[in-house]
Amino acid sequence: MKVLIVAALWPEPTSSAAGRRMMDLLKQFHAQGWSITYACTAMASEHCYPLESLNIKRQSIAVNDATFDVFISNLSPDIVLYDRFMVEEQFSWRVEKHCPTAMSMLETSDLHCLRSAREIAVKKAREFKQADLMNDVAYREIASILRTDLTLIISSYEMTLLSSVFKVDESLIHYHPFMVDTKDAQNKANNWPSYEERNGFICIGNFKHAPNWDSVQYLKQEIWPRIRQQLSAAELFIYGAYPPPKAFQLNKEKDGFYIKGRADNVETVMQRARVCLAPLRFGAGLKGKLLDAMENGTPSVTSSVGAEAMHGDLPWNGFVEDEPQAFADLAVKLYANKSMWQTCQSQGMDILQQCYSSTRFMQPLIERIISVKDQLAAHRQHNFQGAMLKHHLMKSTKYMSLWIEEKNKRKE
C-alpha cells in the first residue's frame, strides 16, 4: 500500500510533541511494510528525523503550484494523510481531482478550534464557554474533518466534543493517543536518578507553540515568585526549541529563572529535575511535555488544561491546580516531600501502563484504516455532508488556487 503524507513541516520529534506524534504514525505505517512518501512545503530542517532510515521518500512541494498535480498523478497513492486541516484545505481538491479513489486521512495533533477558543477567553480574562467554540477556525477545521474519510484524534475529551457539540459521526473519527512501549519504559525506570540525585524545577515546550510561551510568561510573573518566597534557593530551568530573543530577556540568574533553549536530550534534562511545572492556561490535545515527565520519573504540577484527557480515572503523577498561589504551594510541597514525590512518580508509571501502551492502540488503528479503505465507496455514501463540502471546496479553493497560480506565473 502506498501512503502519502502531505505536511507543512518536516517531523521534528525532539522539538515538539507533534513531531513525536507524526513519527509514531510513520513508524506504525512502516511496520506494515507500506511504501511511504513524505511531501512537505517547508525548507529542509537540520532537526528533522532521518526519514531515510525508515525508507521513507522525501518530496518538496509548493502551494498553488500545478507541479503537485503531476507528482500526485505519478505517485497514485492508496492513502493520503494531511497533517493539519490547513494542509487539507490547500491540497485535498488536487488529490480528489487526480486520485479520487485514494483514501483521505487527517492528523489534527490537537483541535485548533478548541485551543483558539481557550486562548481568546484567557486574553479576555474570562472563563472559557462552549459558545467560544463557534469561531472561524472551527468552521474550517470541522469542515475539513467532514471532508476526510478518517480523522485521527489524540484526546478522548476532543472525541466527546466532536460527537456531542459538533455532531461529527463516529465513523469519521478515531481515537489514537500517544503511544509508549511500556516494557521499555519499565526497564528505563530501573535506572532513574533518585529523589536526592535530582535538583530544581523544569519547564519544557516548543516556544513556537503559543500555549507554551504563555505558560513561561505566567510562570515568570505569577508562579515562580511565589515558589521562591518559600524556597529561596530554588532554580527553574526552561527548555524549548525555537526560543525567540524576547524569551532570553526573561533569564534572571539572581531569581533562579533560567531560559536554556533547545534541549539536546529531553531524558537527560528531565531526569536532572525533581519537579516539572506546566501551568498551561490554554491549549488542546495531549501534552507531550507531561508524557515526557512521566517517562522520566519526574512528578509534575500542571493546570486542568494540561492534565485534560491524560490520565483517565487514575490519580495524577503530582497535582492539578489552576490558581497561582495554590499551584506554587503544591509545587513546593511536592518538591520537599520525598515520600509524596515517590508516590507521584509511581502514579506516573501507572498512567503510562494503562493509558498509553502501544500494544493497546497500534493494531486497532491499522485495522480501522484497512476497514475504511476496503469499504471506501460505502463509507463515503454514508457521509453526505462531507461530499457536499468537497463539492464546495472544489468550487472555491480550487479556483482561488488556480488564480494565485496564474498570477505567480505572470510575475515570473
URSULHU-V335862 format. One record per pair of residues at least 12 apart in sequence whose C-alpha atoms are under 7 Angstrom apart, sorted by the first residue. I is the first residue (numbers start at 1). J is the second residue. Records with the same first field share a line. If there is no record, write none. Layout:
# URSULHU-V335862
I=J / J
This chain:
# URSULHU-V335862
1=34 / 35 / 78
2=34 / 35 / 36 / 77 / 78 / 79
3=34 / 35 / 36 / 37 / 77 / 78 / 79 / 80
4=36 / 37 / 38 / 77 / 79 / 80 / 81
5=37 / 38 / 39 / 80 / 81 / 82
6=38 / 39 / 40 / 81 / 82 / 83
7=39 / 40 / 41 / 82 / 83 / 87
8=40 / 41 / 42 / 87
9=40 / 41 / 42
10=40 / 42 / 45 / 48
11=23 / 48 / 49
12=47 / 48 / 49
13=49
15=206 / 241
16=205 / 206
17=288
18=109
21=178
30=54
36=56 / 57
37=56 / 57 / 58
38=56 / 57 / 58 / 59
39=58 / 59 / 60 / 61
40=59 / 60 / 61
41=60 / 61 / 62
63=90
64=401 / 402 / 404 / 405
65=405
69=94
72=95
73=98 / 99
76=99
77=102
78=102 / 103
79=102 / 103 / 104
80=102 / 103 / 104 / 105
81=104 / 105 / 106 / 107
82=105 / 106 / 107
83=106 / 107 / 108
84=106 / 107 / 108
85=108 / 141 / 144
88=144
93=393 / 394 / 398
103=149 / 373
104=148 / 149 / 150
105=148 / 149 / 150 / 151
106=148 / 150 / 151 / 152
107=151 / 152
108=152 / 153
109=154 / 285
110=154 / 284 / 285
111=284 / 285
113=133 / 137 / 138
114=133 / 284
115=282 / 283 / 284
117=132 / 133
118=282 / 283
119=282
143=389
146=385 / 386
147=386 / 387 / 389 / 390
149=172
150=172 / 173
151=172 / 173 / 174
152=173 / 174 / 175 / 176
153=173 / 174 / 175 / 176
154=175 / 176 / 177 / 285 / 286
155=175 / 177 / 285 / 286 / 309
156=175 / 309
157=309
159=175
176=361
177=356
178=356
179=356 / 357 / 358
180=352 / 356 / 357 / 358
181=357 / 358
182=352 / 353 / 357
185=295
189=297
192=271 / 296 / 297
193=271
195=274 / 338
198=272 / 273 / 274
199=272 / 273 / 274
200=234 / 235 / 236 / 273 / 274
201=235 / 236 / 237 / 273 / 274 / 275 / 276 / 277
202=236 / 237 / 238 / 273 / 275 / 276 / 277
203=237 / 238 / 239 / 276 / 277 / 278
204=238 / 239 / 240 / 289
205=239 / 240 / 289
206=240 / 241 / 242
207=240 / 241 / 242 / 243
208=242
211=280 / 282 / 283
212=280
215=279 / 280 / 281
222=324
223=324 / 325 / 328
226=325 / 328
227=328 / 332
234=256
235=256 / 257
236=256 / 257 / 258
237=257 / 258 / 259 / 260
238=258 / 259 / 260
239=259 / 260 / 261 / 262 / 263
240=261 / 262 / 263
241=261 / 262
242=262
243=261
267=296
270=293 / 296 / 298
271=296 / 298
274=298 / 335
275=298 / 299 / 300 / 335
276=293 / 298 / 299 / 300 / 301
277=300 / 301 / 302
278=301 / 302 / 303 / 306
279=302 / 303
280=302 / 303 / 305 / 306
281=305
282=305
283=305
286=310
287=306
294=348 / 349
297=345
298=345
299=317 / 318 / 341 / 344 / 345
300=317 / 318 / 319
301=318 / 319 / 320 / 331
302=319 / 320 / 321
303=320 / 321 / 322
304=320 / 321 / 322
307=320
311=351 / 355
314=351
315=347
316=347 / 348
317=344 / 345 / 347 / 348
318=344
